[in-house]
Structures are given as C-alpha cells and as structure tokens.
Amino acid sequence: MTASNTSDMPRLPDDWGKGHGRLAGKTALVTGSTRGLGRTIAEWLAREGASIVVSGRQQVDIDASVAAIEALGVRAWGIPADLARVVDTHALAVSALDTVDTVDIVVNNAGMSISQSFWEVTDADYEYQANVNVRAPFIICQHMAKNWIERGVRGRIVNVSTIGVFAAHHDKMVYNMTKAGVQTMTRNMSYELGPFGITVNCVAPGAVPERPGNEEFTPDMYQHSGQAIPLGRFGRAEDIATAVVYFCLPETEWTTGQTLLIDGAHAASMRG
C-alpha cells in the first residue's frame, strides 16, 4: 500500500481527538501554535480541557488561533513573539506567567528549518535556527521551572524534535543538529527537574507535512513518503498531538526524560 495524496490516507475515527477532559483546569503554553502542528497540538490539549496560551509571530494569526481554541470551550490568550530574538523569548515566558494564574504545561513546538547544504550555511542562518530550535526552549523552560519550583507546581514540559536526529535529512544539517540538542536538553532537564516533580519529554516527528521545511510538500513527495514508510503513509499532525497529550496526562507522571520517535517505522527502514 502506498499513499499518493491525502485522499489515500485511512479515514480517522469520527471521535478521534475529541478528548475526555483529562486536562481540565490546566493551562498550556504552546509555541508556534498559530498553524500546522503547533495549532493541532494546542487544539488537542484544549479538547482535553486545557486552557491555551497561543504564541506566534503575527498578531492576526494569533487572534485566529485564539478564536478557534475558545470555540472548543476553553479560555485562550495570545502573545506575539519572534523566538529568533532572545529578548522576545524572555518576554514571552514572563508575559505568559503574568497573564495566567499558572502555566502547568509547556510545549516547545516552534521550529525553523532552512534548506541548504553544509557549504551554504552563513552565521546568520546558523544563529537563526539555533535560537528558535534550541535556545528559545531552553530560555522558556528556565523561566517556567523557576516559577514552578517556587510555587510547588509539578509541571509538564514536552519538546519537539525530528526524525532527522536518527536519520539524516538532505540539506538540513543545522536543523538536525539543533534538534539533537533539544533531545539532549530533554534528558538533562528531566534529571535536574525530576526531584521537583517536573517531567520533561520529547516527541520526534517523522515525515509530517505540517513540520518546518515540509510546507512545500507536493503530490510526488507524498507518494515517495508512502513508498518509503513501512506503514504506507506520511504522518498527520494528529499523530504527533496524540503523543504530546500522552506526556501531559496525570497517568504519565512517572514518564520523564524520554524521546518518542513517531514515524511509521521510517527510520527503522532507512537503517535496514
């Protein structure tokens, strides 16, 4: 079985992602939540009852996401920030903590990927991707962890990585390097924050069109993904959102320091 376009993908159950209110009373900050994977993650957390702090670069996109999330029956707030700018990242964390009573969950989803060969990477290209992909999550987690420890909050952090840490992407060296840093950060933060009841986990998406750098997916790319992936299709944002929700549930409070690769066995087949 191969997947040549979206119509070839198996149909989702009608009740998939409707939620069960398992995160009622919680508030989640989701970076890069105005579109794509981040928007889907925010909506899935909202369907579980969590209120959402939306973050993105453009106010008009933030307003649209806030309206869509509030239509799901939870509260939502929007804070603009360009995570390539360190000052904006600090401001986002401070503003989120000032805006809501408690931020219980942080999802570091925002990412930036510039497709270019190793020889073409400039200092500015490197810094841009490093700031968004690994420095911003580090800064946000610092702010949140200090606040949680002071207040006795057993917070949840979920970082987003990439299959490129396990199997190299073409022309994505800096993106993959920085996401490897995210996975190392996840492991180390889980060790440092575990004594305070704070869990830190990571999801690593495979070929999902909603991820950075994949927005230009064409029908030919879809077909290639279907042929290369053992499960016969490329990923959906919902596949990743499911894992994010899992790491935030009360039942998973003893799961920490883990990176979950969600790729339809793509990386396994590339090693074979």
C-alpha atoms as one frame of an Amber mdcrd trajectory, in Angstrom:
protein
   0.000   0.000   0.000   1.270   3.467  -0.860  -0.054   6.949  -0.215  -0.011
   9.236  -3.244  -2.128  12.041  -1.775  -4.273  12.917   1.201  -7.311  11.061
  -0.127  -5.400   7.770   0.042  -4.852   8.028   3.796  -7.002   5.826   6.068
 -10.009   7.671   7.427  -9.796   8.836  11.025 -12.424   7.601  13.506 -15.200
  10.156  13.941 -14.392  10.619  17.633 -10.603  10.846  17.232  -9.196  13.814
  19.119 -12.469  14.863  20.757 -10.891  14.491  24.177 -12.130  13.425  27.582
 -11.433  16.490  29.715  -8.426  14.864  31.357  -6.536  18.176  31.471  -9.381
  20.311  32.806  -8.064  23.098  34.999  -4.615  23.080  33.387  -3.095  25.802
  31.211  -0.617  25.074  28.419   1.784  27.387  26.619   2.298  26.076  23.070
   4.910  27.877  20.974   4.350  28.139  17.236   0.662  27.407  17.733  -0.861
  29.611  15.041  -0.649  26.977  12.296   0.368  23.454  11.364   1.498  21.028
  14.014   1.502  23.594  16.829  -2.083  24.626  16.123  -3.184  20.978  16.129
  -1.349  20.278  19.394  -2.992  23.313  21.001  -6.433  22.205  19.842  -5.938
  18.653  21.113  -4.857  19.917  24.521  -7.891  22.212  24.510 -10.194  19.288
  23.734  -8.821  17.654  26.868  -9.908  20.727  28.821  -6.666  22.709  28.993
  -6.687  26.456  28.523  -4.110  27.595  25.966  -1.561  30.376  25.664  -1.027
  30.788  21.916   2.315  32.050  20.650   3.294  33.112  17.151   4.865  35.943
  15.212   1.842  37.583  13.591  -0.960  39.069  15.655  -3.615  38.318  13.035
  -2.679  34.620  13.092  -2.631  34.594  16.882  -6.114  36.118  17.017  -7.453
  33.464  14.628  -5.975  30.642  16.709  -7.291  32.096  19.950 -10.800  32.333
  18.468 -10.686  28.750  17.175  -9.470  27.393  20.506 -12.018  29.333  22.535
 -14.706  27.863  20.263 -13.725  24.497  21.771 -14.964  25.710  25.140 -11.755
  26.714  26.921 -10.010  30.000  27.596  -7.182  31.139  25.344  -4.734  34.028
  25.290  -2.336  35.172  22.586   1.188  36.514  22.986   3.250  37.565  19.938
   6.944  36.662  19.924   9.708  36.085  17.409  11.704  33.291  19.015  14.705
  34.061  16.822  15.107  37.089  19.113  16.347  36.254  22.607  14.653  39.324
  24.086  11.297  38.197  22.647  11.731  34.728  24.099  12.331  36.045  27.600
   9.361  38.403  27.182   7.093  35.547  26.076   7.853  33.476  29.160   7.446
  36.417  31.525   4.240  37.567  29.851   2.726  34.071  29.943   3.417  33.778
  33.667   1.954  37.256  34.237  -1.141  36.588  32.113  -2.454  33.352  33.635
  -2.713  32.043  37.179  -0.458  29.060  36.482   1.224  27.660  33.377   1.071
  23.905  34.001   2.277  22.630  30.615   4.861  23.914  28.152   5.065  22.558
  24.612   8.166  23.799  22.798   6.907  23.210  19.281   8.187  26.247  17.345
  10.919  25.330  14.891  12.832  26.793  11.972  14.443  24.846   9.143  16.415
  26.411   6.280  17.101  24.002   3.433  20.734  24.467   2.404  23.896  22.465
   2.081  26.619  22.499   4.724  28.688  24.759   2.452  25.980  27.403   2.171
  25.211  27.973   5.871  26.007  31.523   6.979  26.500  32.711  10.538  23.095
  34.378  10.397  21.404  31.197   9.115  23.003  29.172  11.882  22.096  31.629
  14.626  18.501  31.956  13.404  17.853  28.211  13.522  19.771  27.677  16.765
  17.889  30.475  18.527  14.437  29.227  17.511  15.049  25.498  17.813  17.111
  25.081  20.960  17.899  28.374  22.681  14.267  29.507  22.905  13.078  26.252
  24.527  15.974  26.456  26.979  15.067  30.024  27.981  11.349  29.293  28.285
  11.984  26.186  30.387  14.298  28.139  32.686  11.594  30.685  33.417   8.894
  28.062  33.880  10.970  25.735  36.030  11.976  28.533  38.418   8.336  29.579
  38.754   7.145  26.007  39.267   9.764  25.213  41.895   8.950  28.399  43.838
   5.233  27.586  43.762   5.418  23.813  44.117   3.874  23.176  40.682   4.515
  19.716  39.211   4.731  20.992  35.641   4.997  19.157  32.342   7.397  20.049
  29.516   7.130  18.495  26.068   9.772  19.364  23.477   9.542  18.654  19.753
  12.484  17.193  17.832  12.717  15.447  14.441  13.416  12.124  12.759  16.478
  13.892  11.346  18.284  13.218  14.627  18.013   9.488  13.867  18.401   9.523
  10.071  19.927  12.497   8.246  17.783  14.864   6.203  19.143  16.211   2.935
  20.282  19.851   3.335  19.046  20.067   6.955  22.284  19.814   8.942  21.751
  22.783  11.264  18.108  21.898  11.874  19.028  18.318  12.772  21.942  19.440
  14.961  19.781  21.813  16.951  17.041  19.230  17.374  19.643  16.761  18.658
  20.388  19.440  21.225  16.693  19.505  22.136  16.801  15.782  22.853  19.912
  16.134  24.995  18.310  19.076  26.791  15.219  16.943  27.436  17.258  14.197
  29.057  19.326  16.571  31.192  16.368  18.678  32.279  14.476  15.563  33.341
  17.393  14.716  35.631  17.618  18.220  37.093  13.880  18.811  37.479  12.759
  15.322  38.473  13.291  15.939  42.197  10.699  18.738  41.966   8.057  16.548
  40.325   8.509  18.201  36.913   8.565  15.887  33.912  10.348  16.622  30.621
   9.765  14.568  27.496  10.180  14.912  23.755   8.383  13.807  20.596  10.304
  13.362  17.336   8.002  13.532  14.288   8.784  11.693  11.084   7.532  12.800
   7.661   4.709  15.135   8.662   3.800  17.902   6.185   2.995  20.345   8.996
   6.598  20.363  10.280   9.082  23.197   9.443  10.526  22.824   5.974   7.766
  20.442   4.839   5.141  23.029   3.944   6.039  22.732   0.264   5.150  19.009
   0.104   3.979  18.082  -3.408   1.948  15.039  -4.555   5.212  13.422  -5.654
   6.627  13.897  -2.157   3.511  12.364  -0.663   3.911   9.348  -2.930   7.587
   8.989  -2.013   6.736   9.151   1.690   4.116   6.462   1.303   6.526   4.183
  -0.512   9.412   4.733   1.912   7.483   4.360   5.167   6.615   0.808   6.247
   3.157   1.846   7.475   2.433   3.142   3.982   1.618   6.774   4.596   3.127
  10.061   5.747   2.231  11.395   9.174  -0.569  13.650  10.320  -0.307  16.428
  12.849  -2.806  14.423  14.879  -0.334  11.542  15.157   2.055  13.849  16.974
  -0.583  15.667  19.024  -1.659  12.317  20.471   1.833  11.779  21.904   2.023
  15.303  23.310  -1.272  14.797  25.139   0.001  11.456  26.473   3.025  13.095
  28.095   0.743  15.635  29.821  -1.755  13.235  31.384  -1.910  12.570  35.139
  -1.337   8.872  34.434   2.112   9.515  32.919   3.673  11.400  35.826   6.424
   8.745  36.137   7.441   9.044  32.480  10.241  11.547  32.001  13.464  12.053
  30.049  12.079  10.174  27.055  12.107  10.906  23.316   9.329   9.178  21.377
  10.014   8.786  17.655   6.728   8.792  15.734   7.493   7.979  12.127   5.629
   4.903  10.903   8.922   2.941  11.214  10.564   5.206   8.603  13.876   5.473
  10.475  13.942   1.725  11.046  13.569   1.077   7.321  16.309   3.603   6.497
  18.708   1.656   8.724  17.832  -1.659   7.067
